[in-house]
Amino acid sequence: MYRLAEVSANIIDQCVAQGVPFARDYGGLLDNRSFGGVLVSRTFYAKGQTGQQLLLGAYSAMNRQIARGKIEMFNRHEMLDVVVVDGKARGIIARNLITGEIERHSAHAVVVGSGGYGNVYFLSTNAMGSNATAAWKIHKKGAYFANPCYTQIHPTCIPRSGDYQSKLTLMSESLRNDGRIWVPKNMDDVLAIREGSKKPTDLSEDERDYYLERRYPAFGNLVPRDVASRAAKERCDAGFGVNQTGEAVYLDFASAINRYGKEQAKIHNIENASEAKIYELGQAIVEAKYGNLFQMYEKIVDQNPYKTPMMIYPAVHYTMGGVWVDYNLMTTIPGCYCIGEANFSDHGANRLGASALMQGLADGYFVLPYTIEIFCLVIFVQEKFQRKLKNLMKQKKK
């Protein structure tokens, strides 16, 4: 953790150099915002798509190296096994997912960065290709596994729509900065909403239960992820879920739109602004902050989240457990390294938002290049010594 914190500032410089468009404040300095689990603004961000922008920055840097001939890319391949020679990882066996051909790739060391094992659950937010095959294969070859029970349930995901669904969609945790989470207080209202005879906007403030604000007044809707997820499940298990499956709570932006609208009216010296004008000004601010997320939600659910509260529900999102690694990120198989979500390090039993990006980038940019270099150097020296020893033994026999 100390090393991760130590190199975290370098991650921002590295990503800015790669072109990641982090948000800036009025003076041009990097802006930051609050995130679940703390009461201070602690994360740098790129609108509502920080992870995607970091991914695009890393991809563009990698593609530059591919174009220069430094990297050879093998798309649509799946690792089937790790090759161990004399107790050291020296390559992999892979399958070409297009042709089905089995291939072998030799190497001085192997790095596994295949993500977590969230897809062992029935539904998760993970990509379907993240099936934990690589981690499982190296485990079968002797790599230890640590803390497999440490699975994070993210509180802001689009609820499942029925029995036939392959995965769930994650909505950014940043939405909890301005959204208020609630369910109806009365069971009659819950049943009416499920039947379609009543809309959530028909309920007055007194008829709504903002249960996180009620239970945790200091944090409000910015409680840690595990707390928010447990609270949502408890309300739904008690029968207050608001969709057809009974597994959804509301994330409402009406208060944020009204608050931002009044602020903008004052900034623009608009006296006695009408409710429609306040709504228009406030929606523009919310759209600037979360427009891409709202658009994605509307395409999936077919509801306008500016006018109707979003529906969210907890879902499996991240695994803090994984392949055991040492301080150098090496597994118990010499020469086999594991980085990012695939390993178990750094997060403990409950990861805070944004720290997965930090860990993955720190491992790849500022830890692994140095630790794997030392290992390869030792291997080269040992192999050179063994060759010299063999030649010497041959000369003695002559």
N, C-alpha and C positions, 0 to 999 in steps of 0.2 A: 504494500500500500504506500509506503514511503517513496519507493522508486516511482510508482505510478503518479503520485502527486508531484514529484520532482520534475518529471518530464512532461507533465500535462500542458504547461505553458508553451513548450516547444511544438506541441501538436497544433496549436492554433497558428503559429508562425508557418509551420509546414503546409497546412491546408490553405492558408491565405496565399502563400506562394504558388500553390497549385490552382488558384482561381476560385476557391470556394467563397461564395458571396455572403459572408457573415453580415448580420444586421449591424448598422452603425447608429450612433446617437447624433444629436444635432451638431456636435463638434467634430464628428468624423471618427471618433473612437469606437471601439467595439462595444456594442450594446449587450446587455444581459437581462435575463428575466427570471422570475420565480419558477420553481418546478416542485412537484409533489415531494413532501417529506421534510421541507425546511421552510423557515419563515423569511428568508432573505433571497434576493435575486442572485442566483449562483451559476447560471448556464449561459454560454454564448449560443447563438442560434442563427438559423437562416430561414426566416419566416416560419411556416409550419412544416417544413420538409428538410430539417437539418440532416437527418440520416441519408436521405436521397442525394442531397448536394455533396456531402462528404464522399459518398459512393461514386458519384460522377467525377469528383476531383481525383480520387484514387484511380478510377478507370482511365481517365485521360492521361495521367502520369504513366500508368502501365502501358497504354497503347503507344505512347511515345517511345518507350523502351522496346516494344515489339517491333515498331517501324525501324528502329536502329539495329535490329537483329540481336538484341541483348536477351530477349525472352522469346521462347517458342510457346505459343498458346494452343491448348488442346480443348476446344469447346465440346460440350455434350459428351463428356466422358464420366464414367463412374468408377471410383476406386473399388477393387474387389479384394485386394490383399496387399500386405506389406511384405517385401522380400527381406529376410534377415540372413546375413552371411557372417559367419564367425561371431555371432551374438550382436551384430550391429545392423541397423536398418540401412540397406543399400539400394532401395528402389521400391517400385510398386507394380502390381498387376492391375490393369484397368480395362474396362469394356467401353468400346465406342457405341454410344447409344443410338447412333444413326444406322450403322451397318451391323452391329452386334459382334464385331470382331474383337477378340481378346488381344491386348497389347501388353508389352512389358517395357518398363522405363527404368533404367539404372540411374543411380545418383550416389553422391557422397553422403547425403543426409536427406531425410524426408521430413516435410513440414505439413502437419494436418491443421487446416483452418476451415473446417467444414460446418461450423455452426453447432447448435445444440440439438437435443433429442426431444424437443417439444412435440414432434409428430408421433411419438408413441401414444399420445392421448388421441381420443377420437377426433377432436377438432382443435386446431391451434391457429395462430396467426403466421406460423412459419411457412415458407415456400415449400411446395410439395417435394421438391428435389432435396430438401434438407432432411434426409431420412436416417441420419446417424450411422450409415454404413461404414464410413471410414473409421470413426471412433470405435465402433464395435469390432471391426477387423483387427485393429491394433491391440484392442483389449484381449482378443483371443490369442494374440501372439505374445502376450505377457505384460502389456501396459496396464498399470493399475487405474481403477476408476475411483473417484472421490465424491462424496456428498450427492449421490444420485437423487436423494429426496428433495434437494433444493430446487424447486420449480417455482417460477414467478407467474402469478396470475394477474394480468394487466386489467385495470378496471374500466378502461374506455375503449371497448371494441364494439363493432356493429353486431347486434344479436343475431343468432342463427334464425333463418327464416322458415326452416322446416326440417324434415328428416333426411333429405337428399342434398347434401352440401359437402364440399371437399375441404374447405378451409374458411377461416374467419378473417375479417378485415380490421386492422388496427387503426384507431383514430388517435392522433397525437395527444400525449398527456398535456401538452400546452393548452388544450381546450379547457382544462380545469382552472386555468388562471382567471378566466372570465365567465365560464359556465357554472351554473348552480344545479346541483343534483337533487332530485326530489321524486317522491311518489305521492299519490293521493292519500289523504288521511283516512278516508272512509272507504270501506270495501264496496259500497254501492257505486261509488264513482269509478273504482277500478273495473268492476264488471261492465259498467256502461261504456267505458272507453274501449274495452275489449270487444264489445258488441258493435261498436261504431255509432252508438246513439249519443255519445258525448265526446267532445274534443278536449284535449288537455288545456287548451287556451280558454275553455269555458270555466275552468276552476279558478276561484279567487285565491289570493295569498293565504287566507285562513284555512282553505281546504287542501293546502299542500303541506307535505312533511319534508322539509329540507333536513333530512336526517343526519347528514354529516355536520352541518352547522349546529344542529341541536346537540349532538353528542360530543363534538370536538370544537368548541367555540374558538379556541386559540388558532387552530389550523384551518377550520372550515372545510372547504372543498379541496384544500391542498394537503390533506393527510397523506401519509405514505401509501404506496400502492397496495400493500397487503391489507391495510386497514380499510381502504376504500372498497376493495374487492370483497372482503368478508362482509362488510356492511351491506353492500348491494345484494349479495347472495342471501343474507339473513332476511332482508325485506322481501325478496322474491319468494323465499321458502315460506315466509309467513303469509303468502298469498297476494302480495301487493305488486307483483310484476304486471307491466302495463301493455304487453303485446299479446298476440294470440298464443304463444308458447308459455306465457307467464314468466319469461326470463328477460326482463328489460326494465330499466329505470330511465328517468328523463334527465337530460343535460340541457338546461335552458339558458338562452343568451338574451332573453328579454330585458333583464336588469342591466346587463352590460351595454346593450344597444341604447337604452334610455340614459344611462350614466354618461356614455361617450357623446351622445347627442346633445345633452345639456352642456357638457364641456365645450364642444365645438361651437354651439350657439353663442356662448360667452366669448370664445376666441374670435369669432367673426362678428361680434357686436350685434347679434340679432336679438332684439328685445321682444319679449312676449311671443316667442316662437311657438308655433302650433305643434300639436302632438305629431302630426304627419311630418313636419319639418325636422323635429327632434329625431324621429325614427329614421328619416332619410340620412341625416348627418351621422347618427350612431351606426347605422348599417354600413355606411361607407368605411368607417374605422374598423369595424369587425371584419368586413370583407377584405380590407388591406392586410389584416393580421392572419386571418384563417380562411381566406377565400378558396384556396385550392382544396382544403379539407372539406369545406361545406359543399363544394362542387362534387367531390368524390362521394360524399354521403348521399347527395340528392340523386346521383346516377344509380347508386346501389339500392336505396330504399324508396326512391320516387316520392320524397317529401321535401319541401322547402324548409331547411333548418332555421332560416331567418324568421319564419312565421310560425312554424310548429317545432316544439322542443325536440332535440335529437333523442333517439333511444340508444342506450348503451348497455353493455353487460360484460362482466369479467370473462377473460379467456386466457388460456395458456399462451404465454408470449416468450419467455426466456428461461433458460436453465442455468442456474448458478453452479450446479454440480457439473462434472465432466471428467475428462482424462486427467489423472494426477500428473503434475509437472513439478520440477524443482525450481530453484531460483533462476536458472538459466533457461527455463521453459522446456526442458528436456523431459520426456516421459521415462519410465523405467526400462524402456528399450533404448540402449545407447544409439545415438544418431537419429532418433525419431523425436521430433519436436511437435508441440501442440500449442496453438495460439488462439486468442479470442474466446468466443463463447464455447468452443469445443473443449477448453480446459476448465479446471475448477477454481482457478485462483482469483483473488482480489475482492469478490463481492460478498462473501459470507452467505447468510441465509436469506437476505433480502436486498436485492440490488436497487440503488437509487436511479432515477431517470437520468439519462445521458451518460452514465458511467460505462455502459457497454461500448459505446462509440469510443470513449476515451481509452478503455483497456485494449480494444482491438487495434487502434491506431498506434498506441504506445508499444504494444508487443511487436507490431510489424515494422514500425519505423525506427524505434529507438532502443529496443532490447535485442530482438532476434538477430539483426545484422552483426552484432558484436559477439553474442554468445555462440552462434553457429560458426562464425569465423574461427573462433578459438578451437572448437571441436574439429573442424576440418583441418586446421593447421596441425593439431596433434596427430590426426589420422595420417596426414601426408608424411610427417616426421617418422611415425611408426612404420609405415609401409616402406619408406626409403631405407630405414635401418634394417628392416627384414630382408629387403633385396640385397643390401650390402652384406648382411650376415650369410645369406644363401650363397652369394658369389665367393665369399671367403671360405666357406665350408667346401665348396667345389674345388677351389684352388688347393686347399689342404689335402683333399683326396688325391689330387693329381700328384 
